[in-house]
Amino acid sequence: MKLVTFKSNIGLRLGVVRTNGGVTPIPGMDMLSLIEAGEARLKKARTDTGYMLSLAELELAAPIPTPRRNIFCVGMNYREHAAESLRAKGRPVVMPDVPVFFTKATTTVIGPTDDIPFDASVSTKLDWEVELAVVIGRRGKNIRRSEAWDYVFGYTILNDISARDLQHSHGGQFFKGKSLDGTCPMGPWIVTRDDLPDPHKLRMVCRVNGVVKQDWHTGDMVFDIPTLIEWLSRGMTLLPGDVIATGTPHGVGFARNPPEYLKPGDVVECEIEELGALRNRVVAV
């Protein structure tokens, strides 16, 4: 099942995308409340009837427009990307022994077609990163790897836009360079777990102005999704609606020779098999 958050004249609304291209609104709920309501309410949403809107005529927001807390991210989680990043920094190519976690602020989140702001007084080195994002469906702590799938609600696409000049100039930590407003396009919807049985067999592509920059597959993860959930939940409670960005493949801008960065007017498209696509324009502010 595909679940969307869309804009309307009465604010943001939640809906189910039907196979005929229609969207059935779910009244009185947003995405977070639907996730929290559990499996019984999700099953009801599958069969809810009522009037339908045309998906093609709707303006979609991020599926979770305002997460309750920061987006959890994983660095160096694709083998080829880890290698290109280390080589670009002049460091030995060694895969991480444990996941590298950081976060993006909630104010980074924008919709699948919203503009990405470019403020040259803040950063001139914005980079692209197509990522598969996992949405947590249940509260859990110290989750065993063997039970991790039970805590997954679904999946969406995320573009981890990164200000490389800031990322590399604040003591080596990632948070500031990853958390500029509007640097986390997300969407276009959430595909529930039962409709995507194997998220580790998906092609993922990023294009800038129609030119392919990243073209790889989710099977190249250093740490798969159950392992990430196990590590992240150690001693820390995961909540319904938490979003985990699982890393990006090789082909990012800063590791190219010469380096490439986004500029105003560029259009960035991030596409993942079975999950749709994001299309965002970079706009000077």
RALIN-V954813 format. One record per residue. N is the residue number from 0. RES is the residue in one small letter. OMEGA is omega as a letter, one per 40 degrees, with the letter a starting at -180 (999 if undefined). Layout:
n;res;omega
N;RES;OMEGA
N;RES;OMEGA
This chain:
n;res;omega
0;m;i
1;k;a
2;l;a
3;v;i
4;t;a
5;f;a
6;k;i
7;s;a
8;n;i
9;i;i
10;g;a
11;l;a
12;r;a
13;l;i
14;g;i
15;v;i
16;v;i
17;r;a
18;t;a
19;n;i
20;g;i
21;g;i
22;v;i
23;t;i
24;p;i
25;i;a
26;p;i
27;g;a
28;m;i
29;d;a
30;m;a
31;l;a
32;s;i
33;l;i
34;i;a
35;e;a
36;a;i
37;g;a
38;e;a
39;a;i
40;r;i
41;l;i
42;k;i
43;k;i
44;a;i
45;r;a
46;t;i
47;d;i
48;t;a
49;g;a
50;y;i
51;m;i
52;l;i
53;s;i
54;l;a
55;a;a
56;e;a
57;l;i
58;e;a
59;l;i
60;a;i
61;a;a
62;p;i
63;i;a
64;p;i
65;t;i
66;p;a
67;r;i
68;r;a
69;n;i
70;i;i
71;f;a
72;c;i
73;v;i
74;g;i
75;m;a
76;n;i
77;y;a
78;r;a
79;e;i
80;h;i
81;a;a
82;a;a
83;e;i
84;s;a
85;l;i
86;r;a
87;a;i
88;k;i
89;g;a
90;r;i
91;p;i
92;v;i
93;v;i
94;m;i
95;p;i
96;d;i
97;v;a
98;p;i
99;v;a
100;f;i
101;f;a
102;t;i
103;k;a
104;a;a
105;t;a
106;t;i
107;t;a
108;v;i
109;i;a
110;g;a
111;p;i
112;t;a
113;d;i
114;d;i
115;i;a
116;p;i
117;f;i
118;d;a
119;a;i
120;s;a
121;v;a
122;s;i
123;t;a
124;k;i
125;l;a
126;d;a
127;w;i
128;e;i
129;v;a
130;e;i
131;l;i
132;a;i
133;v;i
134;v;a
135;i;a
136;g;a
137;r;i
138;r;a
139;g;i
140;k;a
141;n;a
142;i;i
143;r;a
144;r;a
145;s;a
146;e;a
147;a;a
148;w;a
149;d;a
150;y;a
151;v;i
152;f;a
153;g;a
154;y;i
155;t;i
156;i;i
157;l;i
158;n;a
159;d;i
160;i;a
161;s;i
162;a;a
163;r;i
164;d;i
165;l;a
166;q;a
167;h;a
168;s;a
169;h;i
170;g;i
171;g;i
172;q;a
173;f;a
174;f;a
175;k;a
176;g;i
177;k;a
178;s;i
179;l;i
180;d;i
181;g;a
182;t;i
183;c;i
184;p;a
185;m;i
186;g;e
187;p;a
188;w;i
189;i;i
190;v;a
191;t;a
192;r;a
193;d;i
194;d;i
195;l;a
196;p;a
197;d;a
198;p;a
199;h;i
200;k;a
201;l;i
202;r;i
203;m;a
204;v;i
205;c;i
206;r;i
207;v;a
208;n;i
209;g;a
210;v;a
211;v;i
212;k;i
213;q;i
214;d;a
215;w;a
216;h;a
217;t;i
218;g;a
219;d;i
220;m;i
221;v;i
222;f;a
223;d;a
224;i;i
225;p;i
226;t;i
227;l;a
228;i;i
229;e;a
230;w;a
231;l;a
232;s;i
233;r;i
234;g;a
235;m;a
236;t;i
237;l;a
238;l;i
239;p;a
240;g;i
241;d;a
242;v;i
243;i;i
244;a;a
245;t;i
246;g;a
247;t;i
248;p;a
249;h;i
250;g;i
251;v;a
252;g;a
253;f;a
254;a;i
255;r;a
256;n;e
257;p;i
258;p;i
259;e;i
260;y;i
261;l;i
262;k;i
263;p;a
264;g;i
265;d;i
266;v;a
267;v;i
268;e;i
269;c;a
270;e;i
271;i;i
272;e;i
273;e;a
274;l;i
275;g;a
276;a;i
277;l;i
278;r;a
279;n;i
280;r;i
281;v;a
282;v;i
283;a;i
284;v;999
